[in-house]
Amino acid sequence: MHRRKLGRTGLSVSQVGFGAIKLPQVSQEQAAEALNTALDLGINFIDTARNYKDSEQKIGRAVGHRREEFYIATKSSARDAAGLRRDLETSLSELGMERVDLYQLHTVSSREHWRQVTSGDGALAAALQARDEGLFTHLGITVHRDLDIMRDAITCGEFETIMVCYSPIDTEGVGPDILPLAGDHDVGVIVMKALSGGMLVSEGFEEGRRPADEDPLVTAVLRYVLSNECVSCVIPGMRNAGEVRQNARVGAGFQEMDDKERADLVGAIAAKGRTYRYGQQCLQCGYCQPCPQGIDIPAVFRAQMTVKSYPEHLQRQGYDLFESLEVDPEECMECGQCAEKCPAGISVPEQLQDAAAALRTPQGR
């Protein structure tokens, strides 16, 4: 199993970790088989959370006796100091452990959440005190969607890791600058939702119905994520030994993707013909580029998706992205070159006009 440094924590973690979010869906026996298989195959990073129901308890019962073989990470969604302390003590009790290796402030995904956790009596203060007491060793944070909060978390100096969503279709837009920024600040990057909540799985492999077989799409997606040098670890959710074996093979036999393999992966995703998280249709593959007029087509569609599907407090990100474009989408000549190259079959010129109309509002331009 190949390992990578988890930012400035200095921990050497298996590049494929065990995401324990799905353990509440299975029995203790099935969870134990999956977890012990993971350790046997060299996976040494297990990620869970206080709000993953009985996940922590199942982990403690299954592999607590093998504590020296793995790093354990858990999380608290509490915003205040008292709530975080309560969550941490409960997690330690459920896991049957005296300390955890990585403790994360969970889903700090709005400016209000950030103000709450960083206030004088917020969760961050309690976490720093608990770390001083030896209840955990390293401190991290998880953030959805809000790129500004991600930037603040990376640059503030308090957090050694950040967990973000990242996949071949990059539904939250972290690829262009968030991942490189984390690399520049030696913040370890843990990737969640690489499989887009199970949507980047081949037909017939959903819900683990064929755990003994290998899904080539899952393998390709994990390879894509790990081919980004800024990624420390990817944590696909696993619930049986078959899924563990497939994912572990990616980590053990990892080879960086070449251009042809990336193109094949885009084609395989496009062939599914799905609408993804946040109403996403554009795969952000960039095949439509370069536009003869210089329009940044993927950025236009990302801005539209953000305004259309994100919570109100985050829609400004879409307007800001639209305002930053050097060429207005209305400059489109409708030459059709982009539509011919789009693997998702989007009628690009038509949708560019729709996007421009939606984004050019009193809130936007």
Secondary structure, DSSP 8 states (H G I E B T S, - for coil): --EEE-GGG--EEESB-EE-TTGGGS-HHHHHHHHHHHHHTT--EEE--TTSTTHHHHHHHHHGGGGGG-EEEEEE---BHHHHHHHHHHHHHHHT-S-EEEEEE----SHHHHHHHHSTTBHHHHHHHHHHTTSEEEEEEE--S-HHHHHHHHHSSS-SEEEEE--TT-TT--TTTHHHHHHHTT-EEEEE-TTGGGTSS-TT-GGGSSTTS--HHHHHHHHHHHTSTT--EE--B--SHHHHHHHHHHHHS-----HHHHHHHHHHHHHH---BGGGB------TT-S-TT---HHHHHHHHHHHHHS-GGGTHHHHHHHHH-SS-GGG-----HHHHH-TT---HHHHHHHHHHHHSSSS--
